[in-house]
Amino acid sequence: MAEAGGFAEAARQSHMSPPAITCAIAMLEDKLYEMAPLIRSSLDRKVAMGTGARH
């Protein structure tokens, strides 16, 4: 989507409707939001063990 420059162009290139692209992006955002605590927890453990990037 980012490379296409917008939802409409991404939809055209993907042979999908703009509402379908919008729905897919919303579902991805929801999934990433759900996973955020797990990702942060994993990163925190790596930093605590000295194996992750420090912020």
PyMOL Python script that loads the backbone (N, CA, C, O; Angstrom):
from pymol import cmd

cmd.read_pdbstr("""\
ATOM      1  N   MET A   1       0.830  -1.165   0.000  1.00  0.00           N
ATOM      2  CA  MET A   1       0.000   0.000   0.000  1.00  0.00           C
ATOM      3  C   MET A   1       0.880   1.235   0.000  1.00  0.00           C
ATOM      4  O   MET A   1       0.616   2.187  -0.733  1.00  0.00           O
ATOM      5  N   ALA A   2       1.907   1.226   0.804  1.00  0.00           N
ATOM      6  CA  ALA A   2       2.790   2.391   0.870  1.00  0.00           C
ATOM      7  C   ALA A   2       3.480   2.628  -0.467  1.00  0.00           C
ATOM      8  O   ALA A   2       3.606   3.769  -0.910  1.00  0.00           O
ATOM      9  N   GLU A   3       3.921   1.562  -1.103  1.00  0.00           N
ATOM     10  CA  GLU A   3       4.587   1.703  -2.395  1.00  0.00           C
ATOM     11  C   GLU A   3       3.631   2.180  -3.474  1.00  0.00           C
ATOM     12  O   GLU A   3       4.040   2.878  -4.401  1.00  0.00           O
ATOM     13  N   ALA A   4       2.369   1.813  -3.365  1.00  0.00           N
ATOM     14  CA  ALA A   4       1.374   2.223  -4.357  1.00  0.00           C
ATOM     15  C   ALA A   4       1.013   3.693  -4.201  1.00  0.00           C
ATOM     16  O   ALA A   4       0.544   4.322  -5.148  1.00  0.00           O
ATOM     17  N   GLY A   5       1.229   4.239  -3.017  1.00  0.00           N
ATOM     18  CA  GLY A   5       0.957   5.648  -2.804  1.00  0.00           C
ATOM     19  C   GLY A   5      -0.439   5.961  -2.308  1.00  0.00           C
ATOM     20  O   GLY A   5      -0.785   7.130  -2.137  1.00  0.00           O
ATOM     21  N   GLY A   6      -1.235   4.956  -2.077  1.00  0.00           N
ATOM     22  CA  GLY A   6      -2.574   5.197  -1.555  1.00  0.00           C
ATOM     23  C   GLY A   6      -3.450   3.968  -1.684  1.00  0.00           C
ATOM     24  O   GLY A   6      -3.102   2.987  -2.343  1.00  0.00           O
ATOM     25  N   PHE A   7      -4.600   4.055  -1.031  1.00  0.00           N
ATOM     26  CA  PHE A   7      -5.523   2.924  -1.015  1.00  0.00           C
ATOM     27  C   PHE A   7      -6.062   2.605  -2.404  1.00  0.00           C
ATOM     28  O   PHE A   7      -6.126   1.438  -2.791  1.00  0.00           O
ATOM     29  N   ALA A   8      -6.449   3.629  -3.155  1.00  0.00           N
ATOM     30  CA  ALA A   8      -7.057   3.401  -4.470  1.00  0.00           C
ATOM     31  C   ALA A   8      -6.082   2.718  -5.418  1.00  0.00           C
ATOM     32  O   ALA A   8      -6.453   1.776  -6.118  1.00  0.00           O
ATOM     33  N   GLU A   9      -4.844   3.184  -5.445  1.00  0.00           N
ATOM     34  CA  GLU A   9      -3.849   2.580  -6.331  1.00  0.00           C
ATOM     35  C   GLU A   9      -3.475   1.178  -5.858  1.00  0.00           C
ATOM     36  O   GLU A   9      -3.276   0.281  -6.677  1.00  0.00           O
ATOM     37  N   ALA A  10      -3.380   0.986  -4.562  1.00  0.00           N
ATOM     38  CA  ALA A  10      -3.101  -0.355  -4.035  1.00  0.00           C
ATOM     39  C   ALA A  10      -4.215  -1.315  -4.417  1.00  0.00           C
ATOM     40  O   ALA A  10      -3.957  -2.465  -4.772  1.00  0.00           O
ATOM     41  N   ALA A  11      -5.447  -0.847  -4.344  1.00  0.00           N
ATOM     42  CA  ALA A  11      -6.589  -1.679  -4.728  1.00  0.00           C
ATOM     43  C   ALA A  11      -6.507  -2.047  -6.204  1.00  0.00           C
ATOM     44  O   ALA A  11      -6.723  -3.200  -6.577  1.00  0.00           O
ATOM     45  N   ARG A  12      -6.196  -1.068  -7.034  1.00  0.00           N
ATOM     46  CA  ARG A  12      -6.107  -1.324  -8.472  1.00  0.00           C
ATOM     47  C   ARG A  12      -5.011  -2.348  -8.765  1.00  0.00           C
ATOM     48  O   ARG A  12      -5.230  -3.297  -9.516  1.00  0.00           O
ATOM     49  N   GLN A  13      -3.841  -2.154  -8.174  1.00  0.00           N
ATOM     50  CA  GLN A  13      -2.720  -3.061  -8.420  1.00  0.00           C
ATOM     51  C   GLN A  13      -2.985  -4.465  -7.879  1.00  0.00           C
ATOM     52  O   GLN A  13      -2.462  -5.445  -8.409  1.00  0.00           O
ATOM     53  N   SER A  14      -3.784  -4.561  -6.839  1.00  0.00           N
ATOM     54  CA  SER A  14      -4.082  -5.856  -6.215  1.00  0.00           C
ATOM     55  C   SER A  14      -5.327  -6.519  -6.776  1.00  0.00           C
ATOM     56  O   SER A  14      -5.700  -7.619  -6.367  1.00  0.00           O
ATOM     57  N   HIS A  15      -5.973  -5.828  -7.729  1.00  0.00           N
ATOM     58  CA  HIS A  15      -7.227  -6.329  -8.301  1.00  0.00           C
ATOM     59  C   HIS A  15      -8.274  -6.523  -7.214  1.00  0.00           C
ATOM     60  O   HIS A  15      -9.013  -7.508  -7.209  1.00  0.00           O
ATOM     61  N   MET A  16      -8.322  -5.557  -6.288  1.00  0.00           N
ATOM     62  CA  MET A  16      -9.296  -5.562  -5.204  1.00  0.00           C
ATOM     63  C   MET A  16     -10.014  -4.220  -5.218  1.00  0.00           C
ATOM     64  O   MET A  16      -9.549  -3.259  -5.830  1.00  0.00           O
ATOM     65  N   SER A  17     -11.145  -4.169  -4.541  1.00  0.00           N
ATOM     66  CA  SER A  17     -11.862  -2.902  -4.434  1.00  0.00           C
ATOM     67  C   SER A  17     -11.229  -2.062  -3.324  1.00  0.00           C
ATOM     68  O   SER A  17     -10.643  -2.611  -2.391  1.00  0.00           O
ATOM     69  N   PRO A  18     -11.343  -0.728  -3.420  1.00  0.00           N
ATOM     70  CA  PRO A  18     -10.827   0.107  -2.327  1.00  0.00           C
ATOM     71  C   PRO A  18     -11.408  -0.263  -0.958  1.00  0.00           C
ATOM     72  O   PRO A  18     -10.661  -0.283   0.020  1.00  0.00           O
ATOM     73  N   PRO A  19     -12.724  -0.561  -0.847  1.00  0.00           N
ATOM     74  CA  PRO A  19     -13.222  -0.977   0.468  1.00  0.00           C
ATOM     75  C   PRO A  19     -12.572  -2.276   0.971  1.00  0.00           C
ATOM     76  O   PRO A  19     -12.368  -2.440   2.174  1.00  0.00           O
ATOM     77  N   ALA A  20     -12.250  -3.190   0.061  1.00  0.00           N
ATOM     78  CA  ALA A  20     -11.595  -4.438   0.474  1.00  0.00           C
ATOM     79  C   ALA A  20     -10.190  -4.157   1.003  1.00  0.00           C
ATOM     80  O   ALA A  20      -9.764  -4.763   1.986  1.00  0.00           O
ATOM     81  N   ILE A  21      -9.478  -3.248   0.359  1.00  0.00           N
ATOM     82  CA  ILE A  21      -8.145  -2.855   0.833  1.00  0.00           C
ATOM     83  C   ILE A  21      -8.258  -2.192   2.203  1.00  0.00           C
ATOM     84  O   ILE A  21      -7.483  -2.492   3.111  1.00  0.00           O
ATOM     85  N   THR A  22      -9.227  -1.293   2.345  1.00  0.00           N
ATOM     86  CA  THR A  22      -9.439  -0.608   3.615  1.00  0.00           C
ATOM     87  C   THR A  22      -9.724  -1.612   4.724  1.00  0.00           C
ATOM     88  O   THR A  22      -9.191  -1.491   5.827  1.00  0.00           O
ATOM     89  N   CYS A  23     -10.553  -2.590   4.436  1.00  0.00           N
ATOM     90  CA  CYS A  23     -10.894  -3.624   5.418  1.00  0.00           C
ATOM     91  C   CYS A  23      -9.659  -4.454   5.771  1.00  0.00           C
ATOM     92  O   CYS A  23      -9.426  -4.752   6.943  1.00  0.00           O
ATOM     93  N   ALA A  24      -8.877  -4.825   4.772  1.00  0.00           N
ATOM     94  CA  ALA A  24      -7.674  -5.625   5.015  1.00  0.00           C
ATOM     95  C   ALA A  24      -6.675  -4.862   5.882  1.00  0.00           C
ATOM     96  O   ALA A  24      -6.074  -5.438   6.789  1.00  0.00           O
ATOM     97  N   ILE A  25      -6.497  -3.577   5.610  1.00  0.00           N
ATOM     98  CA  ILE A  25      -5.583  -2.757   6.406  1.00  0.00           C
ATOM     99  C   ILE A  25      -6.094  -2.641   7.840  1.00  0.00           C
ATOM    100  O   ILE A  25      -5.316  -2.736   8.788  1.00  0.00           O
ATOM    101  N   ALA A  26      -7.397  -2.436   7.997  1.00  0.00           N
ATOM    102  CA  ALA A  26      -7.987  -2.327   9.337  1.00  0.00           C
ATOM    103  C   ALA A  26      -7.793  -3.623  10.119  1.00  0.00           C
ATOM    104  O   ALA A  26      -7.491  -3.591  11.312  1.00  0.00           O
ATOM    105  N   MET A  27      -7.966  -4.761   9.448  1.00  0.00           N
ATOM    106  CA  MET A  27      -7.772  -6.048  10.114  1.00  0.00           C
ATOM    107  C   MET A  27      -6.312  -6.225  10.526  1.00  0.00           C
ATOM    108  O   MET A  27      -6.029  -6.725  11.614  1.00  0.00           O
ATOM    109  N   LEU A  28      -5.387  -5.816   9.657  1.00  0.00           N
ATOM    110  CA  LEU A  28      -3.964  -5.893   9.977  1.00  0.00           C
ATOM    111  C   LEU A  28      -3.629  -4.998  11.170  1.00  0.00           C
ATOM    112  O   LEU A  28      -2.900  -5.408  12.073  1.00  0.00           O
ATOM    113  N   GLU A  29      -4.162  -3.781  11.170  1.00  0.00           N
ATOM    114  CA  GLU A  29      -3.934  -2.871  12.292  1.00  0.00           C
ATOM    115  C   GLU A  29      -4.455  -3.467  13.597  1.00  0.00           C
ATOM    116  O   GLU A  29      -3.791  -3.389  14.631  1.00  0.00           O
ATOM    117  N   ASP A  30      -5.646  -4.061  13.544  1.00  0.00           N
ATOM    118  CA  ASP A  30      -6.220  -4.684  14.741  1.00  0.00           C
ATOM    119  C   ASP A  30      -5.331  -5.816  15.251  1.00  0.00           C
ATOM    120  O   ASP A  30      -5.093  -5.934  16.452  1.00  0.00           O
ATOM    121  N   LYS A  31      -4.845  -6.643  14.332  1.00  0.00           N
ATOM    122  CA  LYS A  31      -4.000  -7.772  14.714  1.00  0.00           C
ATOM    123  C   LYS A  31      -2.684  -7.285  15.313  1.00  0.00           C
ATOM    124  O   LYS A  31      -2.217  -7.826  16.315  1.00  0.00           O
ATOM    125  N   LEU A  32      -2.089  -6.267  14.701  1.00  0.00           N
ATOM    126  CA  LEU A  32      -0.844  -5.718  15.234  1.00  0.00           C
ATOM    127  C   LEU A  32      -1.060  -5.088  16.604  1.00  0.00           C
ATOM    128  O   LEU A  32      -0.205  -5.199  17.482  1.00  0.00           O
ATOM    129  N   TYR A  33      -2.199  -4.429  16.788  1.00  0.00           N
ATOM    130  CA  TYR A  33      -2.517  -3.830  18.087  1.00  0.00           C
ATOM    131  C   TYR A  33      -2.645  -4.920  19.150  1.00  0.00           C
ATOM    132  O   TYR A  33      -2.178  -4.756  20.278  1.00  0.00           O
ATOM    133  N   GLU A  34      -3.282  -6.035  18.781  1.00  0.00           N
ATOM    134  CA  GLU A  34      -3.422  -7.155  19.717  1.00  0.00           C
ATOM    135  C   GLU A  34      -2.063  -7.751  20.071  1.00  0.00           C
ATOM    136  O   GLU A  34      -1.836  -8.165  21.208  1.00  0.00           O
ATOM    137  N   MET A  35      -1.161  -7.790  19.088  1.00  0.00           N
ATOM    138  CA  MET A  35       0.145  -8.402  19.290  1.00  0.00           C
ATOM    139  C   MET A  35       1.131  -7.463  19.973  1.00  0.00           C
ATOM    140  O   MET A  35       2.158  -7.925  20.473  1.00  0.00           O
ATOM    141  N   ALA A  36       0.860  -6.185  20.012  1.00  0.00           N
ATOM    142  CA  ALA A  36       1.817  -5.207  20.536  1.00  0.00           C
ATOM    143  C   ALA A  36       2.331  -5.565  21.928  1.00  0.00           C
ATOM    144  O   ALA A  36       3.540  -5.504  22.149  1.00  0.00           O
ATOM    145  N   PRO A  37       1.470  -5.935  22.877  1.00  0.00           N
ATOM    146  CA  PRO A  37       2.009  -6.294  24.200  1.00  0.00           C
ATOM    147  C   PRO A  37       2.942  -7.501  24.142  1.00  0.00           C
ATOM    148  O   PRO A  37       3.932  -7.551  24.872  1.00  0.00           O
ATOM    149  N   LEU A  38       2.642  -8.462  23.294  1.00  0.00           N
ATOM    150  CA  LEU A  38       3.506  -9.640  23.166  1.00  0.00           C
ATOM    151  C   LEU A  38       4.851  -9.257  22.579  1.00  0.00           C
ATOM    152  O   LEU A  38       5.892  -9.741  23.024  1.00  0.00           O
ATOM    153  N   ILE A  39       4.830  -8.390  21.580  1.00  0.00           N
ATOM    154  CA  ILE A  39       6.073  -7.943  20.946  1.00  0.00           C
ATOM    155  C   ILE A  39       6.907  -7.148  21.946  1.00  0.00           C
ATOM    156  O   ILE A  39       8.112  -7.367  22.072  1.00  0.00           O
ATOM    157  N   ARG A  40       6.259  -6.222  22.658  1.00  0.00           N
ATOM    158  CA  ARG A  40       6.993  -5.427  23.652  1.00  0.00           C
ATOM    159  C   ARG A  40       7.565  -6.325  24.741  1.00  0.00           C
ATOM    160  O   ARG A  40       8.700  -6.124  25.173  1.00  0.00           O
ATOM    161  N   SER A  41       6.803  -7.301  25.184  1.00  0.00           N
ATOM    162  CA  SER A  41       7.269  -8.211  26.223  1.00  0.00           C
ATOM    163  C   SER A  41       8.486  -8.993  25.747  1.00  0.00           C
ATOM    164  O   SER A  41       9.450  -9.162  26.493  1.00  0.00           O
ATOM    165  N   SER A  42       8.443  -9.464  24.520  1.00  0.00           N
ATOM    166  CA  SER A  42       9.557 -10.212  23.950  1.00  0.00           C
ATOM    167  C   SER A  42      10.795  -9.330  23.841  1.00  0.00           C
ATOM    168  O   SER A  42      11.896  -9.762  24.181  1.00  0.00           O
ATOM    169  N   LEU A  43      10.622  -8.098  23.369  1.00  0.00           N
ATOM    170  CA  LEU A  43      11.748  -7.175  23.248  1.00  0.00           C
ATOM    171  C   LEU A  43      12.319  -6.831  24.615  1.00  0.00           C
ATOM    172  O   LEU A  43      13.536  -6.738  24.773  1.00  0.00           O
ATOM    173  N   ASP A  44      11.454  -6.642  25.604  1.00  0.00           N
ATOM    174  CA  ASP A  44      11.915  -6.335  26.955  1.00  0.00           C
ATOM    175  C   ASP A  44      12.786  -7.466  27.503  1.00  0.00           C
ATOM    176  O   ASP A  44      13.803  -7.212  28.150  1.00  0.00           O
ATOM    177  N   ARG A  45      12.385  -8.716  27.244  1.00  0.00           N
ATOM    178  CA  ARG A  45      13.176  -9.858  27.716  1.00  0.00           C
ATOM    179  C   ARG A  45      14.540  -9.880  27.031  1.00  0.00           C
ATOM    180  O   ARG A  45      15.550 -10.149  27.681  1.00  0.00           O
ATOM    181  N   LYS A  46      14.580  -9.603  25.734  1.00  0.00           N
ATOM    182  CA  LYS A  46      15.853  -9.607  25.008  1.00  0.00           C
ATOM    183  C   LYS A  46      16.781  -8.520  25.535  1.00  0.00           C
ATOM    184  O   LYS A  46      17.978  -8.750  25.703  1.00  0.00           O
ATOM    185  N   VAL A  47      16.232  -7.338  25.794  1.00  0.00           N
ATOM    186  CA  VAL A  47      17.049  -6.249  26.328  1.00  0.00           C
ATOM    187  C   VAL A  47      17.555  -6.615  27.715  1.00  0.00           C
ATOM    188  O   VAL A  47      18.713  -6.354  28.040  1.00  0.00           O
ATOM    189  N   ALA A  48      16.701  -7.214  28.535  1.00  0.00           N
ATOM    190  CA  ALA A  48      17.100  -7.608  29.887  1.00  0.00           C
ATOM    191  C   ALA A  48      18.224  -8.643  29.849  1.00  0.00           C
ATOM    192  O   ALA A  48      19.086  -8.667  30.728  1.00  0.00           O
ATOM    193  N   MET A  49      18.207  -9.509  28.806  1.00  0.00           N
ATOM    194  CA  MET A  49      19.241 -10.533  28.677  1.00  0.00           C
ATOM    195  C   MET A  49      20.464  -9.998  27.940  1.00  0.00           C
ATOM    196  O   MET A  49      21.473 -10.693  27.818  1.00  0.00           O
ATOM    197  N   GLY A  50      20.375  -8.764  27.449  1.00  0.00           N
ATOM    198  CA  GLY A  50      21.503  -8.179  26.739  1.00  0.00           C
ATOM    199  C   GLY A  50      21.599  -8.584  25.286  1.00  0.00           C
ATOM    200  O   GLY A  50      22.641  -8.393  24.660  1.00  0.00           O
ATOM    201  N   THR A  51      20.511  -9.151  24.725  1.00  0.00           N
ATOM    202  CA  THR A  51      20.559  -9.609  23.337  1.00  0.00           C
ATOM    203  C   THR A  51      19.761  -8.733  22.388  1.00  0.00           C
ATOM    204  O   THR A  51      19.777  -8.964  21.179  1.00  0.00           O
ATOM    205  N   GLY A  52      19.067  -7.741  22.907  1.00  0.00           N
ATOM    206  CA  GLY A  52      18.233  -6.902  22.048  1.00  0.00           C
ATOM    207  C   GLY A  52      18.771  -5.495  21.940  1.00  0.00           C
ATOM    208  O   GLY A  52      19.684  -5.100  22.664  1.00  0.00           O
ATOM    209  N   ALA A  53      18.194  -4.755  21.031  1.00  0.00           N
ATOM    210  CA  ALA A  53      18.574  -3.353  20.856  1.00  0.00           C
ATOM    211  C   ALA A  53      18.084  -2.541  22.044  1.00  0.00           C
ATOM    212  O   ALA A  53      17.003  -2.787  22.579  1.00  0.00           O
ATOM    213  N   ARG A  54      18.867  -1.606  22.433  1.00  0.00           N
ATOM    214  CA  ARG A  54      18.470  -0.718  23.534  1.00  0.00           C
ATOM    215  C   ARG A  54      17.934   0.579  22.961  1.00  0.00           C
ATOM    216  O   ARG A  54      18.428   1.092  21.957  1.00  0.00           O
ATOM    217  N   HIS A  55      16.898   1.102  23.632  1.00  0.00           N
ATOM    218  CA  HIS A  55      16.267   2.344  23.155  1.00  0.00           C
ATOM    219  C   HIS A  55      16.719   3.512  23.986  1.00  0.00           C
ATOM    220  O   HIS A  55      16.299   4.643  23.742  1.00  0.00           O
TER     221      HIS A  55
END
""", "prot")
cmd.dss("prot")
cmd.show_as("cartoon", "prot")
cmd.util.cbc("prot")
cmd.orient("prot")
